[in-house]
Amino acid sequence: MNRIEKVFKKLEKRGETALIPFITAGDPSIEVTKGLVLEMAKRGADIIELGLAFSDPLADGPTIQAASFRALEAGMNTEKYFSLVASIRKESDIPLVLMGYYNPVLRYGLEAFARDAAEAGIDGTIIPDLPLEEAGPWIKACNTYSLSNILLVAPNTPQERIKKIVRASKGFIYYVSVLGITGARTSLPPQVAEGLEKVKSFTRKPVAVGFGISRPDQVKALSSSSDGIIVGSAIVRLVEKEFSGKDDPGGPKSYQRIGDFVESLKKATV
């Protein structure tokens, strides 16, 4: 049982839903990312998704695309990403999930990537542009190094394919709340809870929901239907605001304000 599975077991006993914030590694710098991970862990995050910047992040909307480009311009790459994770691991045991795209993984080498990710301290991976039908070699590499391969289910995924996805997933299943790309939304479709229940009817594994969730009231509304709530663009947008274009950007109050937001989201999961 890895760190992801342990967290879900612990939260199930408490009757809590996992809060899973997302930030892009290296946006705006490696040092800031490490500080944000430690702050979010301290303020109630249960698992953290750490994005690996890529030049063509096709599943992401403008906010996370821009964060990925800023990270790349600042020099982020796969080797620096693993070094950052190893540095975080010296100070925190919070589960870390790598969210990235298949091209860098393939170029690095599947087994080498899985090995180095696990050795650095990554617990699971989300590769949104790798379909189940082509994921066999990557799943094998993840299994070899005890990484949770987290697969996505969309609202329009057919029932038979849902069954295959939940069987192949480890750690948790990622339910995409809306069709399209990531991005904070003012409202979510009323069918999200129904979709979550459908996925959960095929598995006892945890099911987390993401895409579009940006406010504590949305987190609260979905907590009874989901085992985990993923919030990305709203946090990434706040990181951009706090670390650029302000008086004294990136000071202690910037970390505190982002921590306050994460804490407000976590409180809504209870």
C-alpha positions in Angstrom: 0.0 0.0 0.0 1.6 3.3 -1.1 1.1 6.8 0.3 -1.9 7.5 -1.9 -3.8 4.4 -0.8 -2.9 5.1 2.9 -4.3 8.6 2.7 -7.6 7.4 1.2 -7.9 4.7 3.9 -7.3 7.2 6.6 -9.8 9.7 5.2 -12.4 7.1 4.8 -12.3 6.3 8.5 -12.6 10.0 9.3 -15.5 10.5 6.8 -13.5 13.1 4.9 -13.0 13.7 1.2 -9.4 14.1 -0.1 -8.4 17.6 -1.2 -6.0 17.3 -4.2 -4.5 20.7 -5.3 -2.6 21.0 -8.5 0.3 23.3 -9.3 2.9 23.4 -12.1 6.4 22.5 -11.0 8.8 25.3 -11.7 6.1 28.1 -12.0 7.5 30.6 -11.4 10.6 28.8 -10.0 11.7 25.5 -8.4 12.1 27.3 -5.0 8.6 28.7 -5.1 7.1 25.3 -6.0 8.8 23.6 -3.1 7.6 26.3 -0.7 4.0 26.0 -2.1 4.0 22.2 -1.7 5.1 22.5 1.9 2.6 25.3 2.6 -0.3 23.4 1.0 0.6 20.2 2.9 0.6 22.2 6.1 -2.7 23.8 5.4 -4.7 20.7 4.7 -3.9 19.3 1.3 -4.1 15.5 1.4 -2.4 14.7 -2.0 -0.7 17.1 -4.4 -0.7 16.9 -8.1 2.6 18.3 -9.4 2.5 19.2 -13.1 5.5 18.4 -15.4 5.6 21.3 -17.8 5.2 20.4 -21.5 5.1 22.6 -24.6 1.8 21.2 -25.9 -0.4 20.5 -22.9 -3.5 19.6 -24.9 -5.8 18.7 -21.9 -5.2 22.1 -20.2 -6.9 25.4 -20.6 -5.2 28.8 -20.8 -4.3 29.2 -17.1 -2.3 25.9 -16.9 -0.9 26.3 -20.4 0.5 29.6 -19.4 2.0 28.2 -16.2 3.6 25.4 -18.2 5.2 27.9 -20.6 6.5 30.0 -17.7 8.0 26.9 -16.1 9.7 25.9 -19.3 11.1 29.4 -19.9 12.5 29.3 -16.3 14.4 26.1 -17.3 12.2 23.3 -15.9 12.9 19.9 -17.4 12.4 16.3 -16.3 15.7 16.0 -14.5 15.0 19.2 -12.5 11.5 18.0 -11.8 12.8 14.8 -10.2 15.4 16.7 -8.2 12.6 19.0 -6.9 10.5 16.0 -5.8 13.5 14.5 -4.0 14.1 17.8 -2.2 10.4 17.9 -1.2 10.7 14.4 0.1 13.3 15.4 2.6 10.7 17.6 4.3 7.3 16.1 3.6 5.6 12.7 3.3 2.5 14.0 1.5 1.6 11.9 -1.5 2.7 13.4 -4.8 1.2 12.7 -8.2 3.0 13.5 -11.4 0.6 15.0 -14.0 2.3 15.1 -17.4 2.1 14.2 -21.0 3.3 11.1 -22.8 6.0 12.6 -25.1 8.5 13.5 -22.4 7.9 10.0 -20.8 8.5 8.2 -24.1 11.5 10.2 -24.9 13.0 9.6 -21.4 12.3 5.9 -21.7 9.3 4.3 -20.0 11.1 2.1 -17.5 13.8 4.7 -16.7 11.1 7.4 -16.2 9.1 5.2 -13.9 12.2 4.2 -12.0 13.5 7.7 -11.5 10.0 9.1 -10.6 9.6 6.4 -7.9 13.2 6.9 -6.6 12.6 10.7 -6.4 9.4 10.1 -4.3 6.5 10.3 -6.8 3.6 8.0 -5.8 1.4 8.1 -8.9 1.1 9.4 -12.4 -1.6 10.9 -14.6 -0.9 10.9 -18.3 -4.1 12.4 -19.9 -3.0 11.9 -23.6 -2.2 8.2 -23.2 -5.3 6.2 -23.9 -6.0 2.9 -22.1 -5.6 0.9 -25.4 -2.0 2.1 -25.7 -1.0 2.2 -22.1 0.1 -1.4 -21.5 3.8 -0.8 -21.5 3.5 2.3 -19.3 1.2 0.4 -16.8 3.8 -2.4 -16.7 6.6 0.0 -15.9 4.5 1.7 -13.2 3.7 -1.7 -11.6 7.4 -2.6 -11.6 8.2 0.5 -9.5 5.0 0.6 -7.4 3.7 3.7 -9.0 -0.1 4.2 -9.1 -1.2 4.8 -12.7 -4.2 7.0 -12.5 -6.5 6.9 -15.5 -9.3 9.3 -16.5 -13.0 8.7 -17.1 -15.0 11.3 -19.0 -18.8 12.0 -18.7 -19.3 10.3 -22.1 -17.1 7.2 -21.5 -19.1 4.1 -22.4 -19.9 1.7 -19.6 -17.8 -1.2 -20.9 -14.8 1.1 -21.2 -15.3 2.5 -17.7 -15.1 -1.1 -16.4 -11.7 -1.6 -18.2 -10.4 1.8 -16.9 -11.2 1.1 -13.3 -9.6 -2.3 -13.4 -6.4 -0.8 -14.9 -6.2 2.2 -12.5 -4.3 2.2 -9.2 -4.4 4.9 -6.5 -7.7 6.4 -7.6 -9.7 7.0 -10.7 -9.9 10.6 -12.1 -13.4 11.5 -13.1 -13.4 14.5 -15.5 -16.4 16.7 -14.5 -16.9 18.3 -17.9 -16.0 17.6 -21.5 -13.2 19.8 -22.7 -10.1 21.3 -21.1 -9.1 22.3 -17.6 -10.1 25.7 -16.2 -12.0 27.3 -13.4 -15.7 27.4 -14.0 -18.5 29.4 -12.3 -20.8 26.4 -12.4 -20.6 22.7 -13.0 -23.1 20.4 -14.8 -25.8 19.0 -12.5 -25.0 15.5 -13.8 -21.5 15.4 -12.2 -22.7 13.6 -9.0 -24.6 11.2 -11.2 -21.5 10.5 -13.2 -19.4 9.9 -10.1 -21.9 7.4 -8.8 -21.9 5.6 -12.1 -18.1 5.1 -11.9 -18.2 4.1 -8.3 -20.8 1.5 -9.0 -18.1 -0.4 -10.9 -15.3 -0.2 -8.4 -14.3 0.0 -4.7 -11.3 2.1 -5.6 -11.4 5.8 -4.7 -12.8 8.1 -7.4 -11.7 11.8 -7.4 -13.2 14.5 -9.6 -11.5 17.4 -11.3 -11.7 20.0 -14.1 -13.6 23.2 -13.4 -13.8 23.1 -9.6 -12.6 26.4 -8.2 -14.6 27.4 -5.0 -15.3 26.0 -1.6 -19.0 25.8 -2.3 -18.4 23.6 -5.3 -16.1 21.4 -3.3 -18.7 21.0 -0.6 -21.4 20.1 -3.1 -19.3 17.3 -4.6 -17.7 16.0 -1.4 -20.6 13.6 -0.6 -20.4 12.0 -4.1 -16.6 11.9 -4.4 -13.6 10.4 -2.6 -11.4 13.3 -3.7 -11.7 16.8 -5.1 -9.0 18.1 -7.5 -8.5 21.9 -7.8 -6.0 23.2 -10.3 -6.6 26.3 -12.4 -7.9 28.4 -9.5 -4.7 27.7 -7.5 -2.4 28.2 -10.5 -4.1 31.5 -11.3 -3.6 32.6 -7.7 0.1 31.6 -7.9 0.5 33.8 -11.0 -1.2 36.7 -9.2 0.8 36.4 -6.0 4.2 35.9 -7.6 4.1 38.5 -10.4 2.9 42.0 -10.9 2.5 42.9 -7.2 4.3 45.0 -4.7 6.9 42.7 -3.1 5.7 39.7 -5.0 6.4 36.3 -3.6 6.9 37.3 0.0 5.6 35.4 3.1 2.1 36.8 2.6 1.9 35.4 -0.9 2.4 31.9 0.5 0.0 32.6 3.3 -2.8 33.8 1.0 -2.4 30.6 -1.2 -2.4 28.6 2.0 -5.6 30.3 3.2 -7.3 29.4 -0.1 -6.2 25.8 0.2 -7.4 25.7 3.8 -10.8 27.0 2.8 -11.1 24.3 0.2 -10.1 21.6 2.7 -12.7 22.8 5.3 -15.4 22.3 2.6 -14.5 18.6 2.3 -15.4 17.7 5.9 
